[in-house]
Amino acid sequence: MENRLFSPGKAQRSPAHAPPAHAPPVHAPLRFIASQVKFSHMTYDKYRNIYADTLMQIREEGLYKDERIIVSPQGGAVSVSFPEGTPPREVINLCSNNYLGLSSHPEVIQAAHDGLDTHGFGLSSVRFICGTQDNHRLLERRIADFLGMEDAILFGSCFDANGALFEGILTAEDAIFSDRLVHASIIDGVRLCKAQRNVFEHNNMADLEEKLAASTARIKLIMVDGVFSMDGDMAPLDKICDLGDKYDAMVAVDDSHATGFIGKSGRGTHQHFDVMDRVDIITTTFGKALGGATGGCVAARAEIVALLKQRGRPYLFSNALMPAVTAATIRVLDILSKTTERRDKLATLTEFWRWSLTDAGFDIKPGGLRHPALCPTPIVPVMLYDAKIAQEFSRRLFDEGIFAVGFFFPVVPKGEARIRTQLSAALEMSDLEKALAAFVKVGRGLGVDSR
């Protein structure tokens, strides 16, 4: 009898990229797919209505998040099916973390292909067993050098990096001092460790100092976001480092929304505030400005990195980063080390967008500065406050050819709903001019601008 497992040339194969004959249409809603199979389990049947009622409540409160289906590469314009199942249409993308426009850059894509060719698809192993390739160590050295750190350790995501950090280097004798608005991954990472927890009010240096002064912990660690992803403001790292020096506290920064484009050469918020030699730990992602695929790291003092390689649970119990990602991210660092052209273009677009929205009467976050247009970060939240209005605003923008998603609870606090716009070097000024006209039209239609 023919063994098809070892006779791929004789096995029946579908044409390249063609779905099986029984598959639903490519753009079919997920509910269509789910309806093809019905399961009955007596225990679960008792609980089904609990989940159904919870989902219904989320919908009634205007908090249900619908996914937009993108059928093109990531870029300044993308082809999107929304509502799901409708024919795709091209829209200007104002909600991507693709800050430098490198997610679909031909050199980055080619580097990923080269990585597949030379190093394979995956390692099928964690790093310490048989999962460390030369490119893993090369990327660790390159990202550490780019960030001005002694060494680095790679993770599957920055979420994993933050999940490993605190448990790996702190004990019950130690204390963490974190900003109230740090990323969810930091909150979860802190929960995993036994260190004493101190939360200070957002960017409130007096509150932070009071908590530092009262602590008798063996090791003190201040943890902040470099750029806070929901509001787009920055932690005042110069003042934080001053307090760290005064109270013998290390300083750690999650710079996921800054690496590659904040600072004069894109090194991050520690470069922007001129404290590159005073920050002890940086966690960041490769999934935003640095190519946008996946992966993250902790870049830090050498002993901290070495200890995380011994104790970091997401590092010890998760597969090594795939070769295509390591190769492509190394290429991204090559590009960014040669020129600041993309970073400079992003800064120009950001300034235009912030001034234009403010002049049009929209309520945008000031970023801790006297005027919202002075904030250099490309995260520009347009505040609407009501979740249902944010969703309707987003739908109308889409009808105008603008892709920008409403954010609401639990992503942001209740009563703080918004359209979070994000700029990218993949955009052109003409794209923002069209987007501004759409915002003005929709805003006036919903009565949410101040004109």
MIMIKOL-188432 format. One record per residue (C-alpha): residue number from 1; residue in three letters; y, x, z. Coordinates in pm, whole numbers, plus 50000, padded with zeros to 5 digits. Layout:
<recs>
REC  resi  resn      Y      X      Z
REC   NUM   Ala      Y      X      Z
...
</recs>
This chain:
<recs>
REC  resi  resn      Y      X      Z
REC     1   Met  50000  50000  50000
REC     2   Glu  50344  50128  49913
REC     3   Asn  50542  50256  50210
REC     4   Arg  50895  50134  50134
REC     5   Leu  51038  50313  50436
REC     6   Phe  50970  50643  50265
REC     7   Ser  51013  50524  49906
REC     8   Pro  51384  50444  49879
REC     9   Gly  51381  50482  49503
REC    10   Lys  51129  50200  49463
REC    11   Ala  51271  49962  49720
REC    12   Gln  51471  49662  49602
REC    13   Arg  51840  49729  49656
REC    14   Ser  52146  49514  49620
REC    15   Pro  52422  49637  49389
REC    16   Ala  52671  49868  49560
REC    17   His  52902  49682  49801
REC    18   Ala  52744  49346  49714
REC    19   Pro  52654  49123  50012
REC    20   Pro  52303  48978  50037
REC    21   Ala  52251  48655  49845
REC    22   His  52226  48453  50165
REC    23   Ala  52545  48595  50319
REC    24   Pro  52854  48374  50367
REC    25   Pro  53169  48446  50160
REC    26   Val  53352  48767  50253
REC    27   His  53649  48578  50390
REC    28   Ala  53452  48298  50555
REC    29   Pro  53566  48217  50909
REC    30   Leu  53345  48349  51186
REC    31   Arg  53269  47996  51296
REC    32   Phe  53093  47948  50958
REC    33   Ile  52878  48252  51018
REC    34   Ala  52798  48151  51374
REC    35   Ser  52696  47804  51261
REC    36   Gln  52410  47947  51056
REC    37   Val  52203  48008  51369
REC    38   Lys  52172  47771  51661
REC    39   Phe  52031  47897  51987
REC    40   Ser  51911  47685  52273
REC    41   His  51857  47833  52615
REC    42   Met  51834  47603  52914
REC    43   Thr  52016  47834  53155
REC    44   Tyr  52300  47911  52918
REC    45   Asp  52331  47546  52817
REC    46   Lys  52433  47476  53176
REC    47   Tyr  52721  47722  53146
REC    48   Arg  52829  47664  52788
REC    49   Asn  53091  47402  52879
REC    50   Ile  53248  47633  53135
REC    51   Tyr  53332  47884  52863
REC    52   Ala  53423  47612  52613
REC    53   Asp  53665  47456  52864
REC    54   Thr  53820  47795  52938
REC    55   Leu  53876  47859  52568
REC    56   Met  54026  47512  52527
REC    57   Gln  54267  47581  52814
REC    58   Ile  54371  47910  52655
REC    59   Arg  54445  47725  52331
REC    60   Glu  54642  47449  52505
REC    61   Glu  54859  47708  52680
REC    62   Gly  54939  47869  52346
REC    63   Leu  54765  48191  52451
REC    64   Tyr  54476  48199  52203
REC    65   Lys  54480  48508  51984
REC    66   Asp  54376  48458  51621
REC    67   Glu  54275  48764  51422
REC    68   Arg  54428  48842  51085
REC    69   Ile  54171  48977  50842
REC    70   Ile  54295  49284  50651
REC    71   Val  54116  49351  50323
REC    72   Ser  54304  49668  50225
REC    73   Pro  54366  50015  50369
REC    74   Gln  54619  50040  50650
REC    75   Gly  54974  50099  50528
REC    76   Gly  55334  49982  50511
REC    77   Ala  55206  49684  50312
REC    78   Val  54861  49535  50364
REC    79   Ser  54657  49255  50210
REC    80   Val  54580  48995  50476
REC    81   Ser  54377  48675  50495
REC    82   Phe  54544  48439  50743
REC    83   Pro  54437  48186  50848
REC    84   Glu  54094  48338  50816
REC    85   Gly  53919  48222  50503
REC    86   Thr  54233  48180  50293
REC    87   Pro  54302  48402  49989
REC    88   Pro  54454  48738  50094
REC    89   Arg  54822  48804  50032
REC    90   Glu  55025  49123  50050
REC    91   Val  55269  49143  50342
REC    92   Ile  55497  49405  50493
REC    93   Asn  55331  49545  50803
REC    94   Leu  55550  49561  51115
REC    95   Cys  55277  49567  51380
REC    96   Ser  55074  49883  51324
REC    97   Asn  55041  50196  51538
REC    98   Asn  55038  50390  51210
REC    99   Tyr  55367  50550  51310
REC   100   Leu  55357  50844  51069
REC   101   Gly  55188  50661  50781
REC   102   Leu  54887  50892  50789
REC   103   Ser  54609  50635  50830
REC   104   Ser  54546  50626  50455
REC   105   His  54700  50958  50354
REC   106   Pro  54494  51111  50069
REC   107   Glu  54470  51452  50238
REC   108   Val  54343  51292  50559
REC   109   Ile  54088  51082  50371
REC   110   Gln  53968  51388  50180
REC   111   Ala  53933  51583  50504
REC   112   Ala  53717  51303  50644
REC   113   His  53497  51318  50332
REC   114   Asp  53471  51695  50366
REC   115   Gly  53371  51656  50730
REC   116   Leu  53091  51421  50630
REC   117   Asp  52972  51664  50363
REC   118   Thr  52974  51973  50584
REC   119   His  52890  51835  50929
REC   120   Gly  52711  51504  50872
REC   121   Phe  52778  51148  50984
REC   122   Gly  52708  51172  51356
REC   123   Leu  52557  51391  51627
REC   124   Ser  52321  51143  51795
REC   125   Ser  52393  51322  52120
REC   126   Val  52643  51371  52397
REC   127   Arg  52839  51695  52392
REC   128   Phe  52654  51891  52661
REC   129   Ile  52308  51839  52511
REC   130   Cys  52326  51900  52135
REC   131   Gly  52650  51727  52034
REC   132   Thr  52909  52005  52023
REC   133   Gln  52998  52133  51676
REC   134   Asp  53244  52407  51588
REC   135   Asn  53496  52143  51479
REC   136   His  53493  51984  51825
REC   137   Arg  53602  52308  51985
REC   138   Leu  53846  52377  51702
REC   139   Leu  54010  52037  51748
REC   140   Glu  54026  52086  52124
REC   141   Arg  54205  52418  52077
REC   142   Arg  54435  52277  51809
REC   143   Ile  54544  51969  52004
REC   144   Ala  54596  52176  52321
REC   145   Asp  54816  52417  52128
REC   146   Phe  55007  52132  51962
REC   147   Leu  55081  51975  52302
REC   148   Gly  55156  52305  52474
REC   149   Met  54856  52287  52707
REC   150   Glu  54590  52541  52806
REC   151   Asp  54284  52347  52687
REC   152   Ala  54164  52000  52592
REC   153   Ile  53857  51780  52610
REC   154   Leu  53773  51515  52348
REC   155   Phe  53674  51154  52413
REC   156   Gly  53583  50855  52200
REC   157   Ser  53924  50703  52279
REC   158   Cys  54221  50754  52508
REC   159   Phe  54087  50456  52704
REC   160   Asp  53781  50671  52778
REC   161   Ala  54002  50971  52856
REC   162   Asn  54190  50773  53118
REC   163   Gly  53862  50633  53246
REC   164   Ala  53732  50985  53305
REC   165   Leu  54045  51155  53438
REC   166   Phe  54099  51024  53791
REC   167   Glu  53738  50999  53905
REC   168   Gly  53675  51344  53764
REC   169   Ile  53949  51534  53947
REC   170   Leu  54041  51330  54256
REC   171   Thr  53864  51230  54579
REC   172   Ala  53939  51001  54874
REC   173   Glu  54155  51279  55019
REC   174   Asp  54392  51256  54720
REC   175   Ala  54656  51009  54602
REC   176   Ile  54774  50861  54272
REC   177   Phe  55130  50740  54217
REC   178   Ser  55145  50523  53905
REC   179   Asp  55420  50322  53739
REC   180   Arg  55374  49946  53765
REC   181   Leu  55368  49911  53385
REC   182   Val  55114  50179  53294
REC   183   His  54855  50100  53027
REC   184   Ala  54548  49894  53114
REC   185   Ser  54324  50197  53063
REC   186   Ile  54508  50381  53342
REC   187   Ile  54475  50082  53573
REC   188   Asp  54102  50065  53503
REC   189   Gly  54064  50441  53543
REC   190   Val  54238  50434  53881
REC   191   Arg  54004  50155  53995
REC   192   Leu  53704  50378  53922
REC   193   Cys  53812  50655  54159
REC   194   Lys  53836  50670  54540
REC   195   Ala  54186  50820  54559
REC   196   Gln  54461  50642  54750
REC   197   Arg  54661  50416  54520
REC   198   Asn  55038  50392  54518
REC   199   Val  55220  50180  54259
REC   200   Phe  55596  50229  54219
REC   201   Glu  55836  49993  54046
REC   202   His  55891  50057  53678
REC   203   Asn  56090  50378  53622
REC   204   Asn  56227  50348  53978
REC   205   Met  56268  50702  54102
REC   206   Ala  56383  50598  54449
REC   207   Asp  56066  50397  54500
REC   208   Leu  55852  50683  54369
REC   209   Glu  56022  50933  54600
REC   210   Glu  55977  50708  54902
REC   211   Lys  55603  50684  54836
REC   212   Leu  55567  51058  54769
REC   213   Ala  55753  51146  55090
REC   214   Ala  55525  50922  55298
REC   215   Ser  55202  51066  55158
REC   216   Thr  54991  51328  55336
REC   217   Ala  54729  51345  55059
REC   218   Arg  54560  51675  54971
REC   219   Ile  54640  51638  54599
REC   220   Lys  54920  51415  54470
REC   221   Leu  54919  51300  54107
REC   222   Ile  55202  51108  53941
REC   223   Met  55077  50908  53639
REC   224   Val  55301  50740  53382
REC   225   Asp  55309  50633  53020
REC   226   Gly  55534  50858  52816
REC   227   Val  55633  50556  52606
REC   228   Phe  55549  50216  52750
REC   229   Ser  55376  50031  52472
REC   230   Met  55497  49679  52542
REC   231   Asp  55866  49748  52607
REC   232   Gly  55913  50065  52404
REC   233   Asp  56101  50251  52679
REC   234   Met  56022  50601  52804
REC   235   Ala  55941  50738  53147
REC   236   Pro  56222  50973  53267
REC   237   Leu  55999  51278  53274
REC   238   Asp  56276  51518  53373
REC   239   Lys  56340  51323  53694
REC   240   Ile  55970  51268  53754
REC   241   Cys  55903  51641  53724
REC   242   Asp  56187  51710  53969
REC   243   Leu  56016  51483  54222
REC   244   Gly  55683  51645  54145
REC   245   Asp  55829  51987  54225
REC   246   Lys  55995  51857  54542
REC   247   Tyr  55680  51694  54683
REC   248   Asp  55411  51923  54534
REC   249   Ala  55275  51656  54301
REC   250   Met  55114  51711  53963
REC   251   Val  55249  51508  53671
REC   252   Ala  55025  51333  53417
REC   253   Val  55144  51146  53109
REC   254   Asp  54965  50911  52870
REC   255   Asp  55152  50993  52550
REC   256   Ser  54952  50775  52310
REC   257   His  55267  50610  52173
REC   258   Ala  55458  50939  52139
REC   259   Thr  55227  51218  52021
REC   260   Gly  55325  51326  51671
REC   261   Phe  55673  51177  51650
REC   262   Ile  55871  51183  51979
REC   263   Gly  56055  51509  52044
REC   264   Lys  56226  51735  51793
REC   265   Ser  55895  51850  51644
REC   266   Gly  55683  51554  51750
REC   267   Arg  55506  51709  52047
REC   268   Gly  55578  51406  52265
REC   269   Thr  55791  51280  52550
REC   270   His  55751  51605  52745
REC   271   Gln  55925  51779  52454
REC   272   His  56192  51506  52434
REC   273   Phe  56280  51561  52801
REC   274   Asp  56241  51942  52780
REC   275   Val  55962  51958  53041
REC   276   Met  55672  52088  52831
REC   277   Asp  55597  52360  53087
REC   278   Arg  55621  52121  53384
REC   279   Val  55375  51847  53286
REC   280   Asp  55021  51926  53403
REC   281   Ile  54811  51670  53217
REC   282   Ile  54853  51475  52893
REC   283   Thr  54618  51206  52772
REC   284   Thr  54663  51083  52419
REC   285   Thr  54492  50920  52125
REC   286   Phe  54402  51010  51768
REC   287   Gly  54399  50638  51689
REC   288   Lys  54772  50589  51636
REC   289   Ala  55005  50844  51475
REC   290   Leu  54734  51109  51434
REC   291   Gly  54539  50934  51161
REC   292   Gly  54469  50602  51326
REC   293   Ala  54089  50610  51335
REC   294   Thr  53946  50672  51681
REC   295   Gly  53921  50939  51946
REC   296   Gly  54139  51073  52223
REC   297   Cys  54170  51363  52461
REC   298   Val  54287  51504  52789
REC   299   Ala  54498  51817  52737
REC   300   Ala  54570  51997  53061
REC   301   Arg  54542  52307  53275
REC   302   Ala  54221  52495  53200
REC   303   Glu  54053  52422  53533
REC   304   Ile  54113  52048  53500
REC   305   Val  53958  52042  53154
REC   306   Ala  53660  52246  53273
REC   307   Leu  53604  52010  53566
REC   308   Leu  53620  51703  53341
REC   309   Lys  53350  51853  53121
REC   310   Gln  53131  51863  53432
REC   311   Arg  53223  51527  53583
REC   312   Gly  53388  51301  53324
REC   313   Arg  53144  51012  53289
REC   314   Pro  53264  50885  52947
REC   315   Tyr  53228  51246  52824
REC   316   Leu  52884  51299  52976
REC   317   Phe  52737  50963  52875
REC   318   Ser  52894  50888  52535
REC   319   Asn  52816  51033  52195
REC   320   Ala  53028  51315  52059
REC   321   Leu  53319  51229  51831
REC   322   Met  53197  51188  51472
REC   323   Pro  53255  51477  51228
REC   324   Ala  53473  51277  50988
REC   325   Val  53721  51207  51270
REC   326   Thr  53734  51565  51397
REC   327   Ala  53788  51703  51046
REC   328   Ala  54054  51446  50956
REC   329   Thr  54242  51494  51284
REC   330   Ile  54250  51870  51234
REC   331   Arg  54404  51804  50892
REC   332   Val  54664  51574  51050
REC   333   Leu  54765  51853  51287
REC   334   Asp  54795  52086  50986
REC   335   Ile  55035  51841  50821
REC   336   Leu  55245  51788  51134
REC   337   Ser  55266  52159  51210
REC   338   Lys  55420  52234  50870
REC   339   Thr  55696  51974  50853
REC   340   Thr  55876  51705  51053
REC   341   Glu  55954  51504  50740
REC   342   Arg  55756  51198  50847
REC   343   Arg  55883  51211  51203
REC   344   Asp  56241  51236  51075
REC   345   Lys  56196  50943  50837
REC   346   Leu  56054  50733  51119
REC   347   Ala  56357  50813  51335
REC   348   Thr  56592  50697  51058
REC   349   Leu  56402  50370  51008
REC   350   Thr  56392  50311  51384
REC   351   Glu  56767  50352  51423
REC   352   Phe  56834  50114  51133
REC   353   Trp  56593  49850  51266
REC   354   Arg  56722  49858  51623
REC   355   Trp  57087  49831  51517
REC   356   Ser  57013  49561  51260
REC   357   Leu  56820  49335  51499
REC   358   Thr  57085  49377  51767
REC   359   Asp  57369  49301  51526
REC   360   Ala  57177  48991  51409
REC   361   Gly  57184  48858  51764
REC   362   Phe  56824  48911  51870
REC   363   Asp  56729  48998  52226
REC   364   Ile  56552  49334  52216
REC   365   Lys  56457  49558  52505
REC   366   Pro  56722  49825  52577
REC   367   Gly  56469  50096  52660
REC   368   Gly  56650  50187  52981
REC   369   Leu  56963  50286  52790
REC   370   Arg  57307  50126  52777
REC   371   His  57237  49988  52429
REC   372   Pro  56895  49900  52282
REC   373   Ala  56974  50070  51952
REC   374   Leu  56998  50407  52128
REC   375   Cys  56630  50413  52226
REC   376   Pro  56442  50651  51991
REC   377   Thr  56100  50488  52011
REC   378   Pro  55969  50286  51713
REC   379   Ile  55837  50007  51937
REC   380   Val  56098  49731  51916
REC   381   Pro  56012  49410  52103
REC   382   Val  56200  49097  51998
REC   383   Met  56202  48887  52313
REC   384   Leu  56118  48516  52277
REC   385   Tyr  55977  48452  52628
REC   386   Asp  55773  48143  52533
REC   387   Ala  55416  48203  52408
REC   388   Lys  55406  47904  52174
REC   389   Ile  55739  48000  52018
REC   390   Ala  55615  48357  51972
REC   391   Gln  55307  48231  51788
REC   392   Glu  55510  47997  51568
REC   393   Phe  55763  48272  51497
REC   394   Ser  55479  48500  51387
REC   395   Arg  55332  48231  51158
REC   396   Arg  55666  48166  50990
REC   397   Leu  55724  48537  50943
REC   398   Phe  55388  48560  50771
REC   399   Asp  55494  48280  50536
REC   400   Glu  55796  48498  50452
REC   401   Gly  55573  48796  50376
REC   402   Ile  55614  48978  50710
REC   403   Phe  55317  49072  50929
REC   404   Ala  55429  49084  51293
REC   405   Val  55220  48946  51577
REC   406   Gly  55327  48752  51885
REC   407   Phe  55244  48912  52222
REC   408   Phe  55195  48696  52528
REC   409   Phe  54990  48670  52846
REC   410   Pro  54766  48847  52942
REC   411   Val  54892  49130  52718
REC   412   Val  55238  49090  52873
REC   413   Pro  55339  48895  53186
REC   414   Lys  55381  48518  53161
REC   415   Gly  55730  48427  53050
REC   416   Glu  55770  48761  52866
REC   417   Ala  55632  48660  52523
REC   418   Arg  55768  48852  52227
REC   419   Ile  55721  48972  51873
REC   420   Arg  55649  49343  51912
REC   421   Thr  55765  49515  51596
REC   422   Gln  55657  49872  51524
REC   423   Leu  55799  50102  51262
REC   424   Ser  55604  50336  51037
REC   425   Ala  55693  50620  50805
REC   426   Ala  55487  50430  50547
REC   427   Leu  55771  50176  50527
REC   428   Glu  56082  50202  50312
REC   429   Met  56435  50090  50395
REC   430   Ser  56398  49806  50142
REC   431   Asp  56100  49678  50343
REC   432   Leu  56311  49658  50657
REC   433   Glu  56594  49485  50473
REC   434   Lys  56349  49218  50356
REC   435   Ala  56202  49193  50706
REC   436   Leu  56546  49154  50861
REC   437   Ala  56629  48864  50629
REC   438   Ala  56302  48699  50728
REC   439   Phe  56370  48746  51100
REC   440   Val  56716  48594  51064
REC   441   Lys  56581  48297  50867
REC   442   Val  56296  48226  51108
REC   443   Gly  56511  48290  51412
REC   444   Arg  56772  48039  51302
REC   445   Gly  56503  47788  51215
REC   446   Leu  56359  47812  51567
REC   447   Gly  56697  47853  51737
REC   448   Val  56605  48176  51914
REC   449   Asp  56880  48415  51801
REC   450   Ser  57211  48426  51983
REC   451   Arg  57431  48337  51685
</recs>
